Amino acid sequence: MKYDVLAIGDPTIDCFIRLKDARVNCDLRHEHCMLCVRFGDKVPFEFFEEVPAVGNAANAAVSCARLGLSSAFRGYVGPDAHGKLIIDTFAKEGVATDYIETQEGKVTNYHYVLWYESERTILIKHEHFNYSLPELAEPPKWIYLSSLGEDTLPYQKSIVEYVAAHPETKLAFQPGTFQIKLGTEALKDMYAHTEIFFCNKEESQLILNTKETDEKKLLEGIRALGPKIAVITDGREGSYIMTDEGAWGSPMYPDPKPPVERTGAGDAASSTTLAYIIRGLPPQEAMLRGLINSAYVVQEIGAQKGLLSAEKIEELYSARPADFRATAI
């Protein structure tokens, strides 16, 4: 089968731990905030909830499937109950699991999400698998590459080599923590072969090693690395996109009610933008649909429960506020 999207990344299970006895300390500029609990004490929590088959690329695979695209996932799990749960969850979501590999002697990724008020702090640990790109029966229309662990540079280079050898396959790149730490020089070929690139504003500053705050200049900096389309999200300030035809910004879609927690908001915005580009919309219009999906993801626990169908997104788009539009910047 020729898939619309093959998402590649490290899948995990997120265990949400709802804290109530904590506080947040910030500096005077409300930056560099720290989540604080009592040291050396017993700290009560309200409840916990496991959310399987998540992670940046996993969330993108599920998002695209719910939007009617044929979606597959490439990742690794261990031969344990958590790995089986991840595979079963993907299958229930309509994501093809042919390229998920179970490796002996490995442990499925399991992350802890410290959830306080509407924000979360995630404790992550990526198992090191023996990474390789599988034989693909048909080149996918798009590869969506996102968060991978440390020591995966050879694997990422093999993905770039595949895209270079198969021009019918376009690359969407949403770097994770370790990929950003690798730096642009190590991933220069990745950037050069990227069709559309996603990150948030703080990540763009890290990637470009700049304190620049002007979104248009940041978009220009990302595109100078190679991506044809650059998208930068900025939390409650909205989202920005730049192509050869120009640059646009949009405010966030208004929250239907106060957010429950914000995990997966950026993944929803990015993957939905890509899905609607695949469906034929202009990039700036696709971005608006991404912001709608993002607003509903934060109404639920975890990165996937609140993901909408295409029909629901179009219904909300038709009833959108007058100021929710893409404006040239």
ZAFI-155813 format. One record per residue (C-alpha): x, y, z; residue in three letters. Coordinates in nm, 4 decimals. Example, Ala and Ser with C-alpha at 12.3 -4.5 7.8 and 13.67 -1.06 7.14 Angstrom:
2
<r px="1.2300" py="-0.4500" pz="0.7800" type="ALA"/>
<r px="1.3670" py="-0.1060" pz="0.7140" type="SER"/>
***
This chain:
329
<r px="0.0000" py="0.0000" pz="0.0000" type="MET"/>
<r px="0.1195" py="0.3516" pz="-0.0780" type="LYS"/>
<r px="0.0670" py="0.5459" pz="0.2433" type="TYR"/>
<r px="-0.0069" py="0.9158" pz="0.2502" type="ASP"/>
<r px="0.2076" py="0.9536" pz="0.5631" type="VAL"/>
<r px="0.4719" py="0.7326" pz="0.7217" type="LEU"/>
<r px="0.5499" py="0.8784" pz="1.0648" type="ALA"/>
<r px="0.8908" py="0.7921" pz="1.2106" type="ILE"/>
<r px="0.9850" py="0.8432" pz="1.5731" type="GLY"/>
<r px="1.0069" py="0.6863" pz="1.9169" type="ASP"/>
<r px="0.6669" py="0.5778" pz="2.0549" type="PRO"/>
<r px="0.6025" py="0.5856" pz="2.4261" type="THR"/>
<r px="0.3406" py="0.5547" pz="2.6949" type="ILE"/>
<r px="0.2774" py="0.8740" pz="2.8927" type="ASP"/>
<r px="0.1808" py="0.8326" pz="3.2553" type="CYS"/>
<r px="0.0074" py="1.1526" pz="3.3685" type="PHE"/>
<r px="0.0474" py="1.2255" pz="3.7389" type="ILE"/>
<r px="-0.1888" py="1.5000" pz="3.8541" type="ARG"/>
<r px="-0.0135" py="1.7104" pz="4.1191" type="LEU"/>
<r px="-0.1928" py="1.9354" pz="4.3640" type="LYS"/>
<r px="0.0700" py="2.0048" pz="4.6307" type="ASP"/>
<r px="0.3247" py="2.1976" pz="4.4206" type="ALA"/>
<r px="0.4140" py="2.5468" pz="4.3091" type="ARG"/>
<r px="0.5809" py="2.7239" pz="4.0160" type="VAL"/>
<r px="0.8706" py="2.9645" pz="4.0686" type="ASN"/>
<r px="0.9558" py="3.2071" pz="3.7864" type="CYS"/>
<r px="1.1967" py="3.4962" pz="3.7430" type="ASP"/>
<r px="1.0752" py="3.8557" pz="3.7085" type="LEU"/>
<r px="1.0238" py="3.8155" pz="3.3315" type="ARG"/>
<r px="0.8187" py="3.5003" pz="3.3899" type="HIS"/>
<r px="1.0859" py="3.2951" pz="3.2157" type="GLU"/>
<r px="1.2898" py="2.9955" pz="3.3309" type="HIS"/>
<r px="1.0051" py="2.8714" pz="3.5482" type="CYS"/>
<r px="1.0628" py="2.5791" pz="3.7833" type="MET"/>
<r px="0.8100" py="2.3241" pz="3.9067" type="LEU"/>
<r px="0.8683" py="2.2805" pz="4.2799" type="CYS"/>
<r px="0.7624" py="2.0147" pz="4.5268" type="VAL"/>
<r px="0.8826" py="1.9605" pz="4.8815" type="ARG"/>
<r px="1.2250" py="1.7969" pz="4.8822" type="PHE"/>
<r px="1.2707" py="1.4776" pz="5.0827" type="GLY"/>
<r px="0.9018" py="1.4510" pz="5.1700" type="ASP"/>
<r px="0.5956" py="1.2509" pz="5.0713" type="LYS"/>
<r px="0.4072" py="1.4535" pz="4.8115" type="VAL"/>
<r px="0.0429" py="1.3559" pz="4.7475" type="PRO"/>
<r px="-0.1036" py="1.3410" pz="4.3974" type="PHE"/>
<r px="-0.4654" py="1.3359" pz="4.2838" type="GLU"/>
<r px="-0.4604" py="1.0512" pz="4.0284" type="PHE"/>
<r px="-0.2640" py="0.9078" pz="3.7389" type="PHE"/>
<r px="-0.3662" py="0.8055" pz="3.3882" type="GLU"/>
<r px="-0.1726" py="0.6111" pz="3.1239" type="GLU"/>
<r px="-0.1936" py="0.7268" pz="2.7616" type="VAL"/>
<r px="-0.0400" py="0.4757" pz="2.5169" type="PRO"/>
<r px="0.1079" py="0.5113" pz="2.1680" type="ALA"/>
<r px="0.2117" py="0.8743" pz="2.1979" type="VAL"/>
<r px="0.5175" py="1.0830" pz="2.1139" type="GLY"/>
<r px="0.5503" py="1.3529" pz="1.8480" type="ASN"/>
<r px="0.5497" py="1.1221" pz="1.5450" type="ALA"/>
<r px="0.2950" py="0.8856" pz="1.6987" type="ALA"/>
<r px="0.0585" py="1.1750" pz="1.7608" type="ASN"/>
<r px="0.1036" py="1.2854" pz="1.3997" type="ALA"/>
<r px="0.0234" py="0.9364" pz="1.2708" type="ALA"/>
<r px="-0.3017" py="0.9235" pz="1.4694" type="VAL"/>
<r px="-0.3943" py="1.2792" pz="1.3742" type="SER"/>
<r px="-0.3526" py="1.2075" pz="1.0030" type="CYS"/>
<r px="-0.5536" py="0.8854" pz="1.0317" type="ALA"/>
<r px="-0.8433" py="1.0680" pz="1.1991" type="ARG"/>
<r px="-0.8341" py="1.3224" pz="0.9174" type="LEU"/>
<r px="-0.8897" py="1.0494" pz="0.6600" type="GLY"/>
<r px="-0.5357" py="0.9914" pz="0.5349" type="LEU"/>
<r px="-0.3689" py="0.6523" pz="0.5066" type="SER"/>
<r px="-0.1167" py="0.6553" pz="0.7880" type="SER"/>
<r px="0.1572" py="0.4190" pz="0.9037" type="ALA"/>
<r px="0.4110" py="0.4306" pz="1.1847" type="PHE"/>
<r px="0.7759" py="0.3237" pz="1.2029" type="ARG"/>
<r px="0.9122" py="0.2774" pz="1.5524" type="GLY"/>
<r px="1.0379" py="0.0283" pz="1.8050" type="TYR"/>
<r px="0.9025" py="-0.1331" pz="2.1191" type="VAL"/>
<r px="1.0215" py="-0.3984" pz="2.3597" type="GLY"/>
<r px="0.8727" py="-0.7486" pz="2.3981" type="PRO"/>
<r px="0.6627" py="-0.6419" pz="2.6934" type="ASP"/>
<r px="0.3038" py="-0.5551" pz="2.7798" type="ALA"/>
<r px="0.3655" py="-0.1859" pz="2.7116" type="HIS"/>
<r px="0.4890" py="-0.2638" pz="2.3603" type="GLY"/>
<r px="0.1821" py="-0.4745" pz="2.2839" type="LYS"/>
<r px="-0.0418" py="-0.1990" pz="2.4176" type="LEU"/>
<r px="0.1213" py="0.0549" pz="2.1852" type="ILE"/>
<r px="0.0777" py="-0.1681" pz="1.8789" type="ILE"/>
<r px="-0.2846" py="-0.2482" pz="1.9677" type="ASP"/>
<r px="-0.3623" py="0.1205" pz="2.0236" type="THR"/>
<r px="-0.2234" py="0.2197" pz="1.6838" type="PHE"/>
<r px="-0.4292" py="-0.0536" pz="1.5180" type="ALA"/>
<r px="-0.7487" py="0.0691" pz="1.6891" type="LYS"/>
<r px="-0.6745" py="0.4208" pz="1.5583" type="GLU"/>
<r px="-0.6426" py="0.2965" pz="1.1998" type="GLY"/>
<r px="-0.2656" py="0.3467" pz="1.1853" type="VAL"/>
<r px="-0.0830" py="0.0696" pz="1.0009" type="ALA"/>
<r px="0.1572" py="-0.1193" pz="1.2285" type="THR"/>
<r px="0.3515" py="-0.3137" pz="0.9621" type="ASP"/>
<r px="0.6668" py="-0.1144" pz="1.0301" type="TYR"/>
<r px="0.6629" py="-0.1307" pz="1.4103" type="ILE"/>
<r px="0.9420" py="-0.3612" pz="1.5235" type="GLU"/>
<r px="0.9639" py="-0.5484" pz="1.8534" type="THR"/>
<r px="1.3258" py="-0.5914" pz="1.9612" type="GLN"/>
<r px="1.4380" py="-0.8510" pz="2.2119" type="GLU"/>
<r px="1.6302" py="-0.7298" pz="2.5139" type="GLY"/>
<r px="1.4812" py="-0.3792" pz="2.4918" type="LYS"/>
<r px="1.2260" py="-0.1970" pz="2.7055" type="VAL"/>
<r px="0.9353" py="0.0007" pz="2.5645" type="THR"/>
<r px="0.9631" py="0.3739" pz="2.6294" type="ASN"/>
<r px="0.7588" py="0.4926" pz="2.9283" type="TYR"/>
<r px="0.7504" py="0.8600" pz="3.0280" type="HIS"/>
<r px="0.6155" py="1.0354" pz="3.3363" type="TYR"/>
<r px="0.4155" py="1.3562" pz="3.2958" type="VAL"/>
<r px="0.4022" py="1.5792" pz="3.6024" type="LEU"/>
<r px="0.0770" py="1.7675" pz="3.5458" type="TRP"/>
<r px="0.0185" py="2.0801" pz="3.7487" type="TYR"/>
<r px="-0.2623" py="2.3255" pz="3.6694" type="GLU"/>
<r px="-0.2833" py="2.3301" pz="3.2847" type="SER"/>
<r px="0.0871" py="2.2729" pz="3.2148" type="GLU"/>
<r px="0.3036" py="1.9641" pz="3.2218" type="ARG"/>
<r px="0.6660" py="1.8703" pz="3.2814" type="THR"/>
<r px="0.7674" py="1.5433" pz="3.1153" type="ILE"/>
<r px="1.0352" py="1.3084" pz="3.2488" type="LEU"/>
<r px="1.1745" py="1.1321" pz="2.9413" type="ILE"/>
<r px="1.4088" py="0.8412" pz="2.8796" type="LYS"/>
<r px="1.4576" py="0.6997" pz="2.5306" type="HIS"/>
<r px="1.5581" py="0.3338" pz="2.5070" type="GLU"/>
<r px="1.8331" py="0.2842" pz="2.2507" type="HIS"/>
<r px="1.7083" py="0.0470" pz="1.9816" type="PHE"/>
<r px="1.8960" py="-0.0933" pz="1.6837" type="ASN"/>
<r px="1.7578" py="0.1553" pz="1.4336" type="TYR"/>
<r px="1.7278" py="0.0958" pz="1.0611" type="SER"/>
<r px="1.4922" py="0.1989" pz="0.7838" type="LEU"/>
<r px="1.2768" py="-0.0955" pz="0.6702" type="PRO"/>
<r px="1.2225" py="-0.2065" pz="0.3148" type="GLU"/>
<r px="0.9203" py="-0.0074" pz="0.1999" type="LEU"/>
<r px="0.6970" py="-0.1835" pz="-0.0503" type="ALA"/>
<r px="0.5848" py="0.1540" pz="-0.1901" type="GLU"/>
<r px="0.7435" py="0.4941" pz="-0.1297" type="PRO"/>
<r px="0.5064" py="0.6927" pz="0.0950" type="PRO"/>
<r px="0.3852" py="1.0320" pz="-0.0249" type="LYS"/>
<r px="0.5261" py="1.1895" pz="0.2918" type="TRP"/>
<r px="0.7615" py="1.0921" pz="0.5714" type="ILE"/>
<r px="0.6875" py="1.2722" pz="0.8999" type="TYR"/>
<r px="1.0039" py="1.2599" pz="1.1091" type="LEU"/>
<r px="1.0068" py="1.3728" pz="1.4683" type="SER"/>
<r px="1.1513" py="1.2964" pz="1.8098" type="SER"/>
<r px="1.4220" py="1.0305" pz="1.8282" type="LEU"/>
<r px="1.6623" py="0.9516" pz="2.1094" type="GLY"/>
<r px="2.0343" py="1.0092" pz="2.1328" type="GLU"/>
<r px="2.2812" py="0.8191" pz="1.9120" type="ASP"/>
<r px="2.0359" py="0.7998" pz="1.6195" type="THR"/>
<r px="2.2292" py="1.0182" pz="1.3731" type="LEU"/>
<r px="2.3119" py="0.7254" pz="1.1368" type="PRO"/>
<r px="1.9428" py="0.6318" pz="1.1322" type="TYR"/>
<r px="1.8435" py="0.9867" pz="1.0491" type="GLN"/>
<r px="2.1016" py="1.0001" pz="0.7703" type="LYS"/>
<r px="1.9514" py="0.6848" pz="0.6201" type="SER"/>
<r px="1.6109" py="0.8554" pz="0.6155" type="ILE"/>
<r px="1.7588" py="1.1548" pz="0.4318" type="VAL"/>
<r px="1.9262" py="0.9195" pz="0.1839" type="GLU"/>
<r px="1.5912" py="0.7524" pz="0.1208" type="TYR"/>
<r px="1.4173" py="1.0848" pz="0.0561" type="VAL"/>
<r px="1.6999" py="1.1944" pz="-0.1749" type="ALA"/>
<r px="1.6666" py="0.8699" pz="-0.3718" type="ALA"/>
<r px="1.2861" py="0.8913" pz="-0.3871" type="HIS"/>
<r px="1.1857" py="1.2431" pz="-0.4930" type="PRO"/>
<r px="0.8208" py="1.1338" pz="-0.4967" type="GLU"/>
<r px="0.8440" py="1.1195" pz="-0.1156" type="THR"/>
<r px="0.8395" py="1.4541" pz="0.0651" type="LYS"/>
<r px="0.9809" py="1.5083" pz="0.4128" type="LEU"/>
<r px="0.8080" py="1.6836" pz="0.7026" type="ALA"/>
<r px="1.0478" py="1.7446" pz="0.9922" type="PHE"/>
<r px="0.9458" py="1.8329" pz="1.3482" type="GLN"/>
<r px="1.2663" py="1.7980" pz="1.5537" type="PRO"/>
<r px="1.2612" py="1.6688" pz="1.9083" type="GLY"/>
<r px="1.4860" py="1.7599" pz="2.1996" type="THR"/>
<r px="1.7859" py="1.5473" pz="2.1003" type="PHE"/>
<r px="1.7619" py="1.6427" pz="1.7317" type="GLN"/>
<r px="1.7761" py="2.0109" pz="1.8234" type="ILE"/>
<r px="2.0781" py="1.9413" pz="2.0457" type="LYS"/>
<r px="2.2564" py="1.7787" pz="1.7511" type="LEU"/>
<r px="2.2678" py="2.1201" pz="1.5826" type="GLY"/>
<r px="2.2067" py="2.2322" pz="1.2269" type="THR"/>
<r px="2.5499" py="2.1302" pz="1.0983" type="GLU"/>
<r px="2.5035" py="1.7644" pz="1.1937" type="ALA"/>
<r px="2.1571" py="1.7654" pz="1.0325" type="LEU"/>
<r px="2.2310" py="1.9983" pz="0.7426" type="LYS"/>
<r px="2.1281" py="1.7374" pz="0.4835" type="ASP"/>
<r px="1.8045" py="1.6809" pz="0.6734" type="MET"/>
<r px="1.7189" py="2.0497" pz="0.6608" type="TYR"/>
<r px="1.8169" py="2.0687" pz="0.2936" type="ALA"/>
<r px="1.5740" py="1.7895" pz="0.1982" type="HIS"/>
<r px="1.2843" py="1.9078" pz="0.4176" type="THR"/>
<r px="0.9672" py="2.0186" pz="0.2422" type="GLU"/>
<r px="0.7927" py="2.1494" pz="0.5544" type="ILE"/>
<r px="0.9450" py="2.2194" pz="0.8955" type="PHE"/>
<r px="0.7669" py="2.2605" pz="1.2302" type="PHE"/>
<r px="0.8883" py="2.3947" pz="1.5641" type="CYS"/>
<r px="0.7830" py="2.6377" pz="1.8334" type="ASN"/>
<r px="0.9296" py="2.9843" pz="1.8813" type="LYS"/>
<r px="1.1699" py="2.8890" pz="2.1602" type="GLU"/>
<r px="1.2949" py="2.5942" pz="1.9562" type="GLU"/>
<r px="1.3532" py="2.8160" pz="1.6521" type="SER"/>
<r px="1.5719" py="3.0432" pz="1.8660" type="GLN"/>
<r px="1.7731" py="2.7436" pz="1.9866" type="LEU"/>
<r px="1.8076" py="2.6050" pz="1.6352" type="ILE"/>
<r px="1.9247" py="2.9403" pz="1.4964" type="LEU"/>
<r px="2.1299" py="3.0253" pz="1.8070" type="ASN"/>
<r px="1.9661" py="3.3654" pz="1.8304" type="THR"/>
<r px="1.7708" py="3.5856" pz="2.0700" type="LYS"/>
<r px="1.5705" py="3.7253" pz="1.7767" type="GLU"/>
<r px="1.2010" py="3.7542" pz="1.8601" type="THR"/>
<r px="1.0577" py="3.8738" pz="1.5284" type="ASP"/>
<r px="0.8631" py="3.5798" pz="1.3880" type="GLU"/>
<r px="0.9206" py="3.6701" pz="1.0232" type="LYS"/>
<r px="1.2976" py="3.6836" pz="1.0732" type="LYS"/>
<r px="1.2880" py="3.3512" pz="1.2539" type="LEU"/>
<r px="1.0897" py="3.1990" pz="0.9658" type="LEU"/>
<r px="1.3440" py="3.3366" pz="0.7207" type="GLU"/>
<r px="1.6248" py="3.1861" pz="0.9278" type="GLY"/>
<r px="1.4649" py="2.8414" pz="0.9268" type="ILE"/>
<r px="1.3987" py="2.8550" pz="0.5519" type="ARG"/>
<r px="1.7609" py="2.9571" pz="0.4914" type="ALA"/>
<r px="1.8581" py="2.6150" pz="0.6301" type="LEU"/>
<r px="1.6681" py="2.4471" pz="0.3470" type="GLY"/>
<r px="1.2995" py="2.3823" pz="0.4260" type="PRO"/>
<r px="1.0630" py="2.5098" pz="0.1566" type="LYS"/>
<r px="0.7865" py="2.5773" pz="0.4108" type="ILE"/>
<r px="0.8549" py="2.6842" pz="0.7697" type="ALA"/>
<r px="0.5965" py="2.6851" pz="1.0485" type="VAL"/>
<r px="0.6592" py="2.8338" pz="1.3923" type="ILE"/>
<r px="0.4015" py="2.8024" pz="1.6682" type="THR"/>
<r px="0.3988" py="3.0438" pz="1.9611" type="ASP"/>
<r px="0.1594" py="2.9005" pz="2.2162" type="GLY"/>
<r px="-0.1228" py="3.1375" pz="2.2991" type="ARG"/>
<r px="0.0128" py="3.3923" pz="2.0512" type="GLU"/>
<r px="-0.0832" py="3.1750" pz="1.7547" type="GLY"/>
<r px="0.1163" py="3.0408" pz="1.4609" type="SER"/>
<r px="0.3235" py="3.1641" pz="1.1647" type="TYR"/>
<r px="0.4021" py="3.0141" pz="0.8264" type="ILE"/>
<r px="0.6293" py="3.1099" pz="0.5366" type="MET"/>
<r px="0.6487" py="2.9767" pz="0.1805" type="THR"/>
<r px="0.7911" py="3.1093" pz="-0.1464" type="ASP"/>
<r px="0.4651" py="3.3042" pz="-0.1853" type="GLU"/>
<r px="0.4879" py="3.4956" pz="0.1424" type="GLY"/>
<r px="0.4454" py="3.4762" pz="0.5193" type="ALA"/>
<r px="0.1295" py="3.4740" pz="0.7311" type="TRP"/>
<r px="0.0377" py="3.4773" pz="1.0966" type="GLY"/>
<r px="-0.2785" py="3.3827" pz="1.2805" type="SER"/>
<r px="-0.4007" py="3.4174" pz="1.6389" type="PRO"/>
<r px="-0.4785" py="3.0986" pz="1.8245" type="MET"/>
<r px="-0.8274" py="2.9575" pz="1.7874" type="TYR"/>
<r px="-1.0213" py="3.0551" pz="2.1022" type="PRO"/>
<r px="-1.0377" py="2.7866" pz="2.3690" type="ASP"/>
<r px="-1.3949" py="2.6506" pz="2.3908" type="PRO"/>
<r px="-1.3314" py="2.6302" pz="2.7664" type="LYS"/>
<r px="-1.0240" py="2.6500" pz="2.9918" type="PRO"/>
<r px="-0.7609" py="2.3919" pz="2.8853" type="PRO"/>
<r px="-0.7298" py="2.0717" pz="3.0843" type="VAL"/>
<r px="-0.3601" py="2.0355" pz="2.9981" type="GLU"/>
<r px="-0.1488" py="2.1269" pz="2.6952" type="ARG"/>
<r px="0.0291" py="1.8063" pz="2.5951" type="THR"/>
<r px="0.0221" py="1.7532" pz="2.2191" type="GLY"/>
<r px="-0.0995" py="2.0998" pz="2.1213" type="ALA"/>
<r px="0.1991" py="2.1586" pz="1.8946" type="GLY"/>
<r px="0.1803" py="1.8092" pz="1.7452" type="ASP"/>
<r px="-0.1871" py="1.8598" pz="1.6600" type="ALA"/>
<r px="-0.1187" py="2.1953" pz="1.4958" type="ALA"/>
<r px="0.1735" py="2.0606" pz="1.2925" type="SER"/>
<r px="0.0254" py="1.7304" pz="1.1768" type="SER"/>
<r px="-0.3101" py="1.8852" pz="1.0899" type="THR"/>
<r px="-0.1392" py="2.1567" pz="0.8868" type="THR"/>
<r px="0.0427" py="1.8866" pz="0.6916" type="LEU"/>
<r px="-0.2736" py="1.6799" pz="0.6481" type="ALA"/>
<r px="-0.4616" py="1.9714" pz="0.4955" type="TYR"/>
<r px="-0.1714" py="2.0554" pz="0.2658" type="ILE"/>
<r px="-0.1884" py="1.6933" pz="0.1474" type="ILE"/>
<r px="-0.5635" py="1.7432" pz="0.1014" type="ARG"/>
<r px="-0.4853" py="2.0363" pz="-0.1298" type="GLY"/>
<r px="-0.5376" py="2.3511" pz="0.0802" type="LEU"/>
<r px="-0.2972" py="2.6481" pz="0.0601" type="PRO"/>
<r px="-0.0470" py="2.6271" pz="0.3497" type="PRO"/>
<r px="-0.1843" py="2.9344" pz="0.5308" type="GLN"/>
<r px="-0.5366" py="2.7886" pz="0.5220" type="GLU"/>
<r px="-0.4065" py="2.4507" pz="0.6363" type="ALA"/>
<r px="-0.2395" py="2.6258" pz="0.9313" type="MET"/>
<r px="-0.5773" py="2.7558" pz="1.0505" type="LEU"/>
<r px="-0.7180" py="2.4032" pz="1.0631" type="ARG"/>
<r px="-0.4146" py="2.3008" pz="1.2645" type="GLY"/>
<r px="-0.4867" py="2.5672" pz="1.5233" type="LEU"/>
<r px="-0.8467" py="2.4488" pz="1.5549" type="ILE"/>
<r px="-0.7371" py="2.0913" pz="1.6217" type="ASN"/>
<r px="-0.4788" py="2.2162" pz="1.8703" type="SER"/>
<r px="-0.7458" py="2.4044" pz="2.0679" type="ALA"/>
<r px="-0.9466" py="2.0852" pz="2.1136" type="TYR"/>
<r px="-0.6564" py="1.8572" pz="2.2001" type="VAL"/>
<r px="-0.5917" py="2.0612" pz="2.5150" type="VAL"/>
<r px="-0.9482" py="1.9916" pz="2.6307" type="GLN"/>
<r px="-0.8556" py="1.6309" pz="2.7116" type="GLU"/>
<r px="-0.5834" py="1.4406" pz="2.8965" type="ILE"/>
<r px="-0.3032" py="1.3421" pz="2.6613" type="GLY"/>
<r px="-0.2104" py="1.4273" pz="2.3056" type="ALA"/>
<r px="-0.4686" py="1.2259" pz="2.1114" type="GLN"/>
<r px="-0.8071" py="1.1957" pz="2.2799" type="LYS"/>
<r px="-0.9170" py="1.5424" pz="2.1671" type="GLY"/>
<r px="-0.8027" py="1.5096" pz="1.8039" type="LEU"/>
<r px="-1.0897" py="1.5975" pz="1.5700" type="LEU"/>
<r px="-1.2210" py="1.4535" pz="1.2454" type="SER"/>
<r px="-1.2023" py="1.6558" pz="0.9245" type="ALA"/>
<r px="-1.5792" py="1.7035" pz="0.9336" type="GLU"/>
<r px="-1.5679" py="1.8539" pz="1.2826" type="LYS"/>
<r px="-1.2772" py="2.0826" pz="1.1927" type="ILE"/>
<r px="-1.4642" py="2.2144" pz="0.8893" type="GLU"/>
<r px="-1.7749" py="2.2698" pz="1.0996" type="GLU"/>
<r px="-1.5743" py="2.4772" pz="1.3473" type="LEU"/>
<r px="-1.3911" py="2.6583" pz="1.0693" type="TYR"/>
<r px="-1.7232" py="2.7621" pz="0.9127" type="SER"/>
<r px="-1.8322" py="2.9140" pz="1.2464" type="ALA"/>
<r px="-1.4933" py="3.0691" pz="1.3251" type="ARG"/>
<r px="-1.4596" py="3.4171" pz="1.4793" type="PRO"/>
<r px="-1.4075" py="3.7000" pz="1.2294" type="ALA"/>
<r px="-1.0539" py="3.7677" pz="1.3492" type="ASP"/>
<r px="-0.9436" py="3.4055" pz="1.3146" type="PHE"/>
<r px="-0.7715" py="3.4322" pz="0.9796" type="ARG"/>
<r px="-0.4260" py="3.4209" pz="0.8238" type="ALA"/>
<r px="-0.2860" py="3.7703" pz="0.7786" type="THR"/>
<r px="0.0231" py="3.8553" pz="0.5742" type="ALA"/>
<r px="0.3229" py="3.9583" pz="0.7851" type="ILE"/>
***
